[in-house]
Structure formats: C-alpha cells, structure tokens
C-alpha cells in the first residue's frame, strides 16, 4: 500500500514568545516494511537532520526572535509492505525493559498482565493482553493529558492511543518482554482517530511485532512509523519549550490517504496527415 501523508501543526500564542525550541520527530526512515518515496518538512527556517539515541530522525527548530505563531508541516509518500508482520534489527532490545514514569507498572497492572497472559510470553499471549486492555480502557478523547501515566489511565478506565500504548508497555515489561512506544500514522476510514497515532512493539522471536491496542490490530498493514522510544516523551512527533507567549492554542490537521493507482492509457498513433493542435 502506498500512502500519502500531510500533517500540519499550528501553534498560536496570546502574547509574544521571546524564544522557542521544537524537537521534531516528523521524518520516517526506510525499514523492512516501509520505503520512503518522498518526504519534506515545511518549517519557518531550514534545520539540519540528526539521529537521536533511539535512531530516530530528529530536527531541532530554534526561533530566537519574537513570534506569536509557529506552523510546522510534514508531507510525503511512503510505500508499506502489507505482508510483513515483524521487523528485524541488530540493536539489543534490552533497553526496552526499563520502566519510565509514564510506563511504571503498579500492582494492578502487574496483576492484569499475569491474568491475561498467565505463563505465556508469546504473540498469542500479548494479543490477549492487547484485547484485554482495549476492553478495560475505553477510548475517550480528552479523558487524559500528555503527562498521564499508565497506572492512572488503567485505574480510570479511559484514555486515548497514548494511554493504551503506555499500559501495554507497562504490562509487557512487567512480564519480562521488551516493548517500545511507536509514534506515526494510521490509514483508517474512522475520522475519530484521524490524527497522529501511537502503538506498541514487543520483542518476540528475535523480531519486533506490532500491537495497536486502540484498533486491536496485531498486523501493521496500514501503519507508518515515525519514531520509537521508551514512552511518549521519547517518540512524540513535536515537543518543545518556550519563553513567554501566555496561553497557547494548538491545532493539528492530518490527512493519511492511499495513493490512487497509476492507470496506463494506450493511445492510437496519429497518422502523418493529422494536424497538430
């Protein structure tokens, strides 16, 4: 499947911002299951790409002059291999056993993971875990914030894809299974979820397998990966700091659509006597 992506994030401030810095993980890279055909960022000024500690492509946008708005755009085309279920990497998965503040497993999460998986540490066990978390944490927009941890979302029984992913990571790591946070995009006809998406990957049989709790998908057929990390803070597409500005308004527009198939049209050759228009 070939996907076209257009993503614009606009920040507007009540007062003038004296200076700001934005960390952008908005550029995907090639892997076994995705091939980048074209990609570009539309930013207020040129910035240089670098790699962060997790191998994500990172751009750091620094604005030293006063401003009252920032518009950040990303667009491109990516080809997804729908037949590939897992991805192989040479880096050790062991760092992804580490808990963070957002993914710390409390007693309730540990008990839930044990109940869903029992002694299983395989893909079927984690699929059951994924489905159990989907039933326990109802997708509810606005129920949580970016700093809500897995235990809080699990206790409240409501959250969004970020919370689903954090809860899955907490449970998987409590079982001794390396698991990581993934940010990116998902092609879906459900307009409720048309935005930047998040899901988990777990290390099983020497490969990374996807688990999208929000959509109960264990095959990344329509997922485009942007970045990975221990939690949201490592992998979120846009994260920044500023001095001044007062109240902030943020609006994001995301369009993910399959490319129209290229149709070749055969035309009959013109005769020598035909006039050219």
matplotlib code that plots the C-alpha trace (Angstrom):
import matplotlib.pyplot as plt

x = [0.0, 1.2, 0.2, 0.1, 0.6, 0.0, 0.4, 0.3, 0.7, 0.0, 0.7, -0.8, 0.0, -1.9, 1.3, 4.6, 7.0, 10.6, 12.3, 11.3, 12.8, 10.9, 12.1, 10.6, 10.5, 8.3, 10.5, 10.2, 13.1, 13.3, 12.9, 11.9, 8.3, 8.2, 10.0, 10.1, 9.4, 9.3, 9.3, 9.8, 9.3, 7.8, 9.4, 9.9, 13.6, 16.0, 17.2, 19.7, 18.7, 20.4, 19.8, 18.6, 19.7, 17.0, 17.9, 15.0, 15.5, 15.4, 15.2, 15.7, 13.9, 15.1, 13.5, 15.4, 13.4, 10.0, 7.0, 3.3, 2.8, 4.6, 3.4, 5.1, 4.3, 5.3, 4.3, 5.3, 4.6, 5.5, 5.1, 4.0, 4.7, 1.4, 2.7, 5.4, 4.4, 7.6, 10.8, 14.4, 17.1, 20.6, 20.4, 19.8, 16.1, 17.1, 16.9, 13.2, 12.7, 13.2, 10.2, 9.7, 7.4, 4.8, 5.1, 5.6, 3.6, 1.8, 0.2, -3.0, -1.2, 1.1, -1.9, -3.8, -0.8, -0.4, -4.1, -4.2, -1.0, -0.5, 2.8, 2.7, 5.3, 4.4, 2.5, -0.9, -0.4, 0.3, -2.7, -4.9, -3.3, -3.9, -7.6, -8.0, -6.6, -8.8, -11.8, -10.6, -9.5, -12.3, -11.2, -12.3, -10.9, -9.9, -10.0, -6.2, -3.3, 0.2, 1.6, -1.0, 0.8, -0.2, -1.4, -3.6, -5.3, -5.8, -7.4, -9.7, -10.6, -10.5, -7.8, -6.6, -4.0, -1.1, -2.6, -3.4, 0.3, 1.7, -0.5, 0.6, 4.3, 3.9, 2.3, 4.7, 7.8, 6.4, 6.3, 9.9, 9.1, 11.0, 8.4, 8.7, 6.5, 5.9, 4.5, 3.3, 0.3, -2.5, -4.7, -8.3, -11.7, -12.7, -12.5, -12.5, -8.9, -7.6, -4.5, -1.0, -1.2, 0.6, 1.0, 3.4, 6.0, 7.2, 10.3, 9.4, 11.4, 14.2, 11.9, 9.7, 5.9, 3.3, 0.3, -2.2, -4.4, -6.7, -7.7, -7.0, -4.5, -1.6, -0.5, 0.9, -0.7, -1.7, 0.8, 3.5, 6.2, 7.8, 9.8, 10.3, 11.2, 10.6, 7.4, 5.6, 8.2, 10.9, 8.9, 6.2, 6.3, 6.5, 7.8, 9.0, 9.8, 9.3, 9.8, 6.8, 3.7, 1.0, -1.9, -1.2, -3.6, -2.5, -4.3, -3.3, -4.5, -3.6, -4.5, -3.5, -4.8, -3.8, -2.4, -4.6, -3.3, -1.5, -3.5, -1.8, -3.8, -3.0, -3.4, -3.6, -0.7, -1.6, -1.3, 1.0, -1.9, -3.3, -2.7, -1.2, -3.3]
y = [0.0, 3.4, 6.2, 10.0, 11.9, 15.6, 16.8, 20.5, 21.6, 25.2, 27.0, 30.4, 32.4, 35.2, 37.1, 37.3, 34.4, 35.6, 32.4, 28.8, 25.4, 22.5, 18.9, 17.3, 13.6, 14.0, 12.2, 8.5, 6.3, 3.2, -0.2, -3.7, -2.8, 0.8, 2.6, 6.4, 7.6, 11.3, 13.4, 17.0, 19.3, 22.8, 24.9, 28.6, 28.2, 25.4, 22.9, 20.0, 16.4, 14.3, 11.0, 10.8, 7.9, 5.6, 6.1, 8.4, 11.2, 14.4, 18.1, 20.8, 24.1, 27.1, 30.5, 33.2, 36.2, 37.2, 35.4, 34.8, 31.7, 28.6, 26.5, 23.1, 21.0, 17.5, 15.7, 12.8, 9.4, 6.1, 2.5, 0.0, -3.7, -5.2, -8.7, -8.2, -8.9, -8.1, -6.1, -7.3, -5.1, -5.6, -3.4, -5.0, -4.9, -5.0, -1.2, -1.5, -3.5, -0.3, 1.4, 5.1, 7.4, 7.1, 3.3, 2.2, -0.9, -0.8, -3.8, -3.5, -3.6, -6.4, -8.5, -7.7, -8.7, -12.0, -12.7, -12.1, -14.0, -16.5, -18.2, -17.3, -15.0, -15.4, -13.4, -15.0, -14.1, -10.5, -10.4, -11.4, -8.7, -6.2, -7.2, -7.1, -3.6, -2.4, -3.6, -2.2, 1.3, 2.8, 5.2, 8.6, 11.8, 14.4, 11.9, 12.2, 14.5, 14.1, 13.5, 10.9, 7.7, 4.1, 3.3, 6.4, 5.6, 2.0, 3.0, 5.4, 3.0, 5.8, 7.2, 7.5, 5.7, 7.1, 5.6, 2.3, 2.1, 3.1, 0.5, -2.2, -1.3, -1.4, -4.9, -6.3, -5.1, -6.5, -9.9, -9.5, -8.8, -5.8, -3.4, 0.1, 3.1, 3.9, 7.1, 7.5, 7.5, 5.0, 4.9, 4.4, 5.5, 6.2, 10.0, 9.9, 8.6, 10.8, 12.2, 11.2, 7.7, 5.6, 1.8, -0.6, -3.1, -6.1, -8.2, -11.8, -14.5, -12.0, -9.5, -6.6, -7.3, -4.5, -4.3, -1.5, -1.6, 1.2, -0.6, -4.2, -4.7, -7.1, -6.6, -3.2, -3.2, 0.4, 1.9, 4.3, 4.5, 7.9, 7.3, 4.9, 5.3, 4.1, 6.2, 9.2, 11.7, 9.9, 9.5, 12.2, 14.0, 17.5, 18.5, 22.0, 24.7, 28.4, 31.6, 33.8, 33.6, 33.2, 30.9, 28.6, 27.2, 24.2, 22.9, 19.8, 18.7, 15.2, 13.6, 10.0, 8.5, 5.8, 6.8, 6.4, 3.6, 4.7, 3.8, 3.5, 4.6, 3.3, 5.9, 5.2, 6.6, 9.6, 9.4, 11.6, 13.6, 14.6, 18.2, 19.0, 21.4]
z = [0.0, -0.9, 1.5, 1.1, 4.3, 5.0, 8.6, 9.8, 13.4, 14.2, 17.5, 18.2, 21.4, 23.2, 23.9, 22.0, 22.5, 23.1, 22.1, 21.5, 20.6, 19.0, 18.8, 15.7, 15.0, 11.9, 9.4, 8.8, 7.7, 5.5, 7.1, 6.2, 6.0, 4.8, 1.9, 1.8, -1.7, -0.9, 2.3, 3.2, 6.2, 5.8, 8.6, 9.4, 8.7, 7.4, 10.0, 9.8, 10.4, 13.1, 14.9, 18.5, 20.8, 19.5, 15.9, 15.1, 12.6, 14.7, 13.6, 16.2, 15.3, 17.2, 17.0, 18.8, 17.5, 18.9, 17.4, 18.1, 15.9, 14.6, 11.7, 11.2, 8.2, 7.0, 3.9, 1.7, 0.2, 1.7, 0.5, 3.1, 2.8, 4.0, 4.0, 6.6, 10.2, 12.0, 11.7, 12.5, 14.0, 15.2, 18.2, 21.6, 22.8, 26.4, 27.0, 26.3, 29.5, 31.5, 33.1, 33.0, 35.0, 32.2, 31.9, 35.5, 36.3, 39.6, 41.4, 39.4, 36.0, 37.0, 38.2, 34.9, 32.8, 34.7, 34.4, 30.6, 29.7, 32.6, 31.7, 28.0, 26.7, 23.0, 20.4, 21.2, 24.9, 24.0, 21.6, 24.5, 26.6, 23.8, 23.6, 27.4, 27.6, 24.8, 26.8, 30.1, 28.9, 26.8, 24.1, 25.4, 23.8, 26.5, 29.4, 29.9, 29.3, 27.9, 31.4, 32.4, 33.3, 32.5, 36.1, 36.1, 32.8, 33.8, 37.1, 35.4, 32.6, 30.0, 27.6, 24.1, 22.0, 24.0, 27.2, 25.6, 24.5, 27.9, 29.6, 27.2, 27.7, 31.4, 31.3, 28.8, 30.6, 33.9, 32.2, 31.1, 27.4, 25.9, 24.5, 23.0, 22.1, 18.4, 17.0, 13.5, 11.3, 10.6, 7.5, 8.7, 7.5, 11.1, 11.3, 15.1, 15.0, 12.2, 13.9, 14.9, 16.2, 18.7, 19.2, 20.8, 19.5, 21.5, 21.0, 20.3, 18.5, 17.6, 15.9, 16.7, 16.5, 16.5, 18.9, 18.3, 21.4, 20.2, 17.0, 18.1, 15.3, 15.5, 11.9, 10.9, 7.5, 7.4, 9.9, 9.0, 11.7, 12.6, 15.8, 18.7, 22.4, 25.9, 26.1, 24.5, 25.6, 23.5, 20.4, 20.1, 16.7, 18.1, 21.6, 22.6, 25.1, 25.0, 26.9, 27.1, 25.0, 27.6, 26.6, 23.8, 21.2, 19.1, 16.1, 14.1, 10.7, 9.5, 6.2, 5.5, 2.2, -0.2, -3.5, -6.5, -8.7, -11.8, -14.9, -18.2, -21.2, -24.6, -27.4, -31.1, -33.1, -35.2, -39.0, -40.9, -42.3, -38.9, -37.9, -34.6, -32.4]

ax = plt.figure().add_subplot(projection="3d")
ax.plot(x, y, z, "-o")
ax.set_aspect("equal")
plt.show()
